[in-house]
Amino acid sequence: MRGRTREWSGGIARRVRSGDTQAGMSTAEYAVGTIAAAGFAAVLYKIVTSGPVSGAMQQLIERALDAGF
């Protein structure tokens, strides 16, 4: 494990020395990612709460609860 830590910290030191300050995501990239995730969640919520999907999920849960062991 110590070898990996040394290797990782050496990589950061090389980037800092070389002037590569673009390590990681910027705030704008986080904002775009967050907006995309929120949009995907909204679409998924609409799909899951739609009539056919909601009915199918309810039937699935009822069958699972009525299953005999």
C-alpha positions, 0 to 999 in steps of 0.5 A: 500500500505504501508503494501506491501512496508514494506513486500517487503523491509523486504523480501530484508532485510532478503535475505541480512542478510541471505547471499542470493545475488541471488536476480534478474537476472544476466548479463548472464541471461539478455544476454541469454534472449536478444539473445533468444528474437532477435532470436524469432523476426528474425523468426517472421519477416521471417514468416510475410514477407513470400509470403503467410502471406504477401498476406493474410495480404494485403487482410485482410487490403484491405477488412477492408479498403473497408468495408462499415459502 
